[in-house]
Amino acid sequence: MEKAGKAVNRLLVRPRPGNQRQAILQAGSLTFRAALGRSGRTSRKREGDGATPIAVMPILFGYRRGDRGPLPATPLAMRRSRTDMLWCDAVSDPNYNRPVRAPFGPSHEKLARADELYDVCLVLDWNLRCRKRRCGSAIFFHIARPGYTPTEGCVAISLRDMRRLLPHLSSRTLLQVL
């Protein structure tokens, strides 16, 4: 594994010209292609709108799949995802926008997905520390689908690019969507 390198304090996410559902993510002097929400970006994020919030969001911690190969070392707190780990997106549930464990009846997302999207899943502080119902949940920085097809409101980059960034991310890193 690589050693953690110089920390990146801010990741800037700008919409890609001509395609509001994709972006250019800048980390210092490096730039990466990224996917955004199916509805582009919004300053009025609502649950289920498919938009990526225009905001400055600290990266709090991350989840990783432990069965898909090693990842580079990172100063960011990372937790291994398990099959019983879920994220509640049911606005009427007291656990709204919080991690929960299976079995769990209300609406939720699985953190240990069959596809690769959450092989690395970094939790952004969107509506998490100061939570408001219906203002959006499960806004993550994760792995993009092939072709950078839209997310449900998250920011996503390739696994190759995520591996390159991880050694430079910490709990002090801010992801800013412009």
VOPAGU-2260 file (C-alpha; in pm, 1 decimal, decimal comma):
REM VOPAGU-2260
SITE   aa  ch    i         X         Y         Z
SITE  MET   A    0       0,0       0,0       0,0
SITE  GLU   A    1     104,2     354,0     -64,2
SITE  LYS   A    2     172,9     583,3     226,0
SITE  ALA   A    3     -58,1     875,2     284,7
SITE  GLY   A    4      73,2    1189,6     117,1
SITE  LYS   A    5      23,1    1562,8     147,2
SITE  ALA   A    6    -336,3    1635,5     239,6
SITE  VAL   A    7    -573,7    1803,2      -3,9
SITE  ASN   A    8    -779,2    2060,7     184,5
SITE  ARG   A    9   -1045,4    2122,2     -79,2
SITE  LEU   A   10   -1191,6    1931,4    -372,1
SITE  LEU   A   11   -1363,5    2167,5    -615,9
SITE  VAL   A   12   -1644,3    2022,2    -826,3
SITE  ARG   A   13   -1749,4    2227,3   -1129,1
SITE  PRO   A   14   -2016,8    2126,6   -1380,8
SITE  ARG   A   15   -1878,2    1997,5   -1707,5
SITE  PRO   A   16   -1951,8    2237,1   -1994,5
SITE  GLY   A   17   -2235,6    2099,2   -2203,0
SITE  ASN   A   18   -2335,0    1830,3   -1950,1
SITE  GLN   A   19   -2476,5    1938,4   -1614,2
SITE  ARG   A   20   -2485,6    1574,3   -1492,1
SITE  GLN   A   21   -2108,8    1545,5   -1513,5
SITE  ALA   A   22   -1834,5    1748,7   -1354,7
SITE  ILE   A   23   -1467,2    1826,1   -1336,7
SITE  LEU   A   24   -1324,7    1761,8    -990,9
SITE  GLN   A   25   -1010,0    1956,8    -905,8
SITE  ALA   A   26    -773,0    1843,4    -629,8
SITE  GLY   A   27    -481,1    2082,3    -618,2
SITE  SER   A   28    -321,7    2074,2    -963,0
SITE  LEU   A   29    -497,7    1747,4   -1058,2
SITE  THR   A   30    -831,5    1723,6   -1237,1
SITE  PHE   A   31   -1063,6    1424,9   -1263,6
SITE  ARG   A   32   -1383,6    1347,7   -1449,6
SITE  ALA   A   33   -1686,5    1304,8   -1220,3
SITE  ALA   A   34   -2055,5    1217,0   -1229,6
SITE  LEU   A   35   -2324,2    1426,3   -1060,9
SITE  GLY   A   36   -2692,8    1371,5    -990,5
SITE  ARG   A   37   -2942,9    1290,0   -1265,5
SITE  SER   A   38   -3101,9    1633,1   -1208,3
SITE  GLY   A   39   -2771,0    1820,2   -1212,0
SITE  ARG   A   40   -2699,6    2053,3    -918,7
SITE  THR   A   41   -2928,2    2246,6    -687,5
SITE  SER   A   42   -2912,1    2499,0    -405,1
SITE  ARG   A   43   -3251,2    2367,2    -276,8
SITE  LYS   A   44   -3181,6    1998,2    -219,2
SITE  ARG   A   45   -3485,5    1779,3    -142,7
SITE  GLU   A   46   -3512,3    1406,3     -73,8
SITE  GLY   A   47   -3542,6    1208,4    -395,8
SITE  ASP   A   48   -3487,0    1501,2    -635,4
SITE  GLY   A   49   -3178,3    1338,7    -790,9
SITE  ALA   A   50   -2975,7    1658,2    -764,1
SITE  THR   A   51   -2629,6    1713,9    -620,5
SITE  PRO   A   52   -2631,7    1988,5    -355,5
SITE  ILE   A   53   -2439,8    2306,9    -430,6
SITE  ALA   A   54   -2252,8    2325,0    -101,9
SITE  VAL   A   55   -1928,7    2290,5      87,8
SITE  MET   A   56   -1933,0    1947,4     254,3
SITE  PRO   A   57   -1665,4    1807,4     485,1
SITE  ILE   A   58   -1565,0    1446,8     423,1
SITE  LEU   A   59   -1645,5    1281,9     756,6
SITE  PHE   A   60   -1532,6     919,0     711,1
SITE  GLY   A   61   -1564,0     638,2     462,2
SITE  TYR   A   62   -1672,3     282,2     397,2
SITE  ARG   A   63   -1475,6      32,2     191,8
SITE  ARG   A   64   -1531,8    -316,6      58,5
SITE  GLY   A   65   -1264,2    -539,3     207,8
SITE  ASP   A   66   -1317,4    -824,7     -35,6
SITE  ARG   A   67   -1228,5    -639,5    -356,1
SITE  GLY   A   68    -856,3    -582,6    -310,8
SITE  PRO   A   69    -642,3    -346,8    -105,6
SITE  LEU   A   70    -671,6      30,3    -108,4
SITE  PRO   A   71    -395,3     283,2     -51,2
SITE  ALA   A   72    -343,2     407,3     302,9
SITE  THR   A   73    -538,3     720,4     389,1
SITE  PRO   A   74    -556,9     952,9     690,7
SITE  LEU   A   75    -936,0     937,0     651,7
SITE  ALA   A   76   -1120,7     710,9     896,5
SITE  MET   A   77   -1240,8     411,6     693,5
SITE  ARG   A   78   -1480,8     138,0     803,7
SITE  ARG   A   79   -1516,6    -197,7     633,2
SITE  SER   A   80   -1869,6    -235,5     496,8
SITE  ARG   A   81   -2066,1    -547,7     585,6
SITE  THR   A   82   -2379,6    -695,1     435,0
SITE  ASP   A   83   -2595,2    -575,7     725,6
SITE  MET   A   84   -2490,5    -210,4     688,4
SITE  LEU   A   85   -2757,2      20,6     546,6
SITE  TRP   A   86   -2827,4     395,8     525,0
SITE  CYS   A   87   -3178,9     515,3     609,4
SITE  ASP   A   88   -3343,6     746,9     354,2
SITE  ALA   A   89   -3699,1     726,0     494,7
SITE  VAL   A   90   -3792,9    1084,7     583,5
SITE  SER   A   91   -4046,8     983,0     849,3
SITE  ASP   A   92   -3809,3     747,0    1033,7
SITE  PRO   A   93   -3610,6     873,0    1337,6
SITE  ASN   A   94   -3297,6     724,9    1172,5
SITE  TYR   A   95   -3335,8     943,3     862,0
SITE  ASN   A   96   -2995,8    1008,2     701,3
SITE  ARG   A   97   -2815,1     780,8     944,5
SITE  PRO   A   98   -2642,2     444,6     915,3
SITE  VAL   A   99   -2860,1     153,2    1029,6
SITE  ARG   A  100   -2830,3    -225,7    1035,7
SITE  ALA   A  101   -3036,7    -494,2     869,2
SITE  PRO   A  102   -3299,1    -607,4     919,1
SITE  PHE   A  103   -3450,8    -262,8     868,7
SITE  GLY   A  104   -3797,2    -211,2     718,0
SITE  PRO   A  105   -3807,9     157,7     618,6
SITE  SER   A  106   -3651,6     278,9     293,7
SITE  HIS   A  107   -3270,8     250,9     286,3
SITE  GLU   A  108   -2959,8     202,6      75,3
SITE  LYS   A  109   -2728,4     -97,2     109,0
SITE  LEU   A  110   -2367,0      -1,2     176,4
SITE  ALA   A  111   -2230,8    -341,2      65,5
SITE  ARG   A  112   -2361,2    -328,1    -292,4
SITE  ALA   A  113   -2323,1    -600,8    -552,7
SITE  ASP   A  114   -2183,1    -346,1    -799,8
SITE  GLU   A  115   -1865,8    -145,9    -741,1
SITE  LEU   A  116   -2023,2     194,5    -667,7
SITE  TYR   A  117   -1968,3     177,2    -292,2
SITE  ASP   A  118   -1639,8     -16,5    -296,2
SITE  VAL   A  119   -1514,5     319,3    -166,0
SITE  CYS   A  120   -1794,9     533,8     -25,7
SITE  LEU   A  121   -1700,1     855,2     153,4
SITE  VAL   A  122   -1967,4    1012,5     373,0
SITE  LEU   A  123   -2014,7    1384,0     315,0
SITE  ASP   A  124   -2160,7    1611,1     578,8
SITE  TRP   A  125   -2475,9    1692,3     386,8
SITE  ASN   A  126   -2775,3    1719,0     618,0
SITE  LEU   A  127   -2601,0    1490,1     865,3
SITE  ARG   A  128   -2472,3    1689,6    1163,9
SITE  CYS   A  129   -2756,3    1944,3    1137,3
SITE  ARG   A  130   -3024,5    1713,9     999,0
SITE  LYS   A  131   -3351,3    1841,0     850,2
SITE  ARG   A  132   -3619,5    1605,2     722,8
SITE  ARG   A  133   -3675,5    1592,5     345,7
SITE  CYS   A  134   -3355,9    1788,2     271,1
SITE  GLY   A  135   -3165,5    1495,7     122,6
SITE  SER   A  136   -2986,7    1189,5     253,8
SITE  ALA   A  137   -2702,0     957,8     161,7
SITE  ILE   A  138   -2496,3    1219,2     -22,8
SITE  PHE   A  139   -2169,3    1035,6     -76,1
SITE  PHE   A  140   -1845,2    1066,9    -273,5
SITE  HIS   A  141   -1812,7     725,4    -435,9
SITE  ILE   A  142   -1715,8     524,1    -743,9
SITE  ALA   A  143   -1870,1     619,9   -1079,1
SITE  ARG   A  144   -2057,9     388,7   -1312,9
SITE  PRO   A  145   -1899,8     322,0   -1652,9
SITE  GLY   A  146   -1951,6     623,8   -1876,4
SITE  TYR   A  147   -1999,8     849,3   -1570,1
SITE  THR   A  148   -2375,3     808,2   -1588,0
SITE  PRO   A  149   -2568,8    1016,7   -1333,2
SITE  THR   A  150   -2590,6     940,8    -962,4
SITE  GLU   A  151   -2889,2     990,5    -731,3
SITE  GLY   A  152   -2729,4    1314,0    -605,2
SITE  CYS   A  153   -2378,2    1206,8    -509,1
SITE  VAL   A  154   -2040,1    1292,8    -660,7
SITE  ALA   A  155   -1863,9     994,9    -819,7
SITE  ILE   A  156   -1523,7     934,5    -981,3
SITE  SER   A  157   -1347,7     628,5   -1123,5
SITE  LEU   A  158   -1193,5     371,9    -890,4
SITE  ARG   A  159    -853,6     450,7   -1042,5
SITE  ASP   A  160    -893,5     820,2    -958,5
SITE  MET   A  161   -1029,7     743,0    -610,0
SITE  ARG   A  162    -723,0     528,0    -540,9
SITE  ARG   A  163    -506,9     819,6    -647,6
SITE  LEU   A  164    -693,1    1065,5    -420,3
SITE  LEU   A  165    -740,5     855,3    -105,2
SITE  PRO   A  166    -385,8     904,3      33,3
SITE  HIS   A  167    -447,0    1280,9      28,7
SITE  LEU   A  168    -793,2    1295,8     189,3
SITE  SER   A  169    -862,9    1350,7     557,0
SITE  SER   A  170   -1145,7    1461,1     784,9
SITE  ARG   A  171   -1025,3    1817,1     714,1
SITE  THR   A  172   -1089,0    1783,3     341,3
SITE  LEU   A  173   -1387,2    1977,8     208,8
SITE  LEU   A  174   -1573,1    1881,8    -108,5
SITE  GLN   A  175   -1717,9    2196,5    -265,3
SITE  VAL   A  176   -1978,1    2169,8    -539,4
SITE  LEU   A  177   -1999,6    2496,2    -733,3
